[in-house]
Amino acid sequence: MKPIRMLELIALFRARRRAMTAAEIAERLGASRRTIYRDIASLQAMGVPIDGAAGLGYVLRPGFDLPPLNFTPDEIEAIIVGLALLPRTGDRGLVAAAQSVAAKIEAAQPARKRAGLGASGWHDMPSAGTEPALLRRAIREERRLAIAYRDAVGQVTHRSVLPVALIYYVDAVVLGAWCELREDFRHFRLDRIEDCVLPGGGFAGRGEALRARWRASFACDAGGTGA
């Protein structure tokens, strides 16, 4: 079994004290029931005290704990501040992941270190006009995007772009992309993208080369408006 999924499975058991069926666990972890049955059997063989059976549900016996994550106070604060920034991006997928990470960190700390967790707070960013998860997917899968973009003076243009990066600034999230209309790299604020779809087609195998050209041209200074 994958070490990361093993930790996720143990963390899920620790958070839920009632028995859970393999179907429930599979849905939470995005895996098949067969995979969950295999992972539970592997954990049991390793000595993790999981009780239950197929069709009845599984539960972690009280008293089992993972070794603590020995972060220093400064390291914990750095992690929490970083996690606290994510809700400002408007990216619901990253926010959910951040909440899961924060819960795991809190659960792994001794009680005396938990008092300050979650204390950081930030004002919100402008609402994104499109779901950032779609943009991240297009970057990963090297797929073309069709966007309707409103510039600083309110004019809307329609672009076909090859996305290469999302840049998270203090007050905005920006998409870096090769613009097929301008035949050059451009940067688009997410709060000005009024519509965004995957029209088909892509740039498979060209993503890393495009990213290298983008970095060389702009040194990651994506302050433009996508004009």
HUFENRA-V15372 format. One line per field, one symbol per residue. psi: psi as a letter, one per 20 degrees, with the letter a starting at -180 (. if undefined). Layout:
psi=???
This chain:
psi=qphghghhgghgghhoirqprhggggghikrqhggggggghgghhijpmpqaqpihrqqpqqipqqqqomqrghgghgghgghhhhhihjohghgghghggghggghiqqhiiihipjiqqqqqrqpqirohhgghghggjlqqqoqoppahjjppqpqpqophqpporhjqppppqoohgilrqrpophiiohqproiqralpiigggghghgghhikknmjrjk.
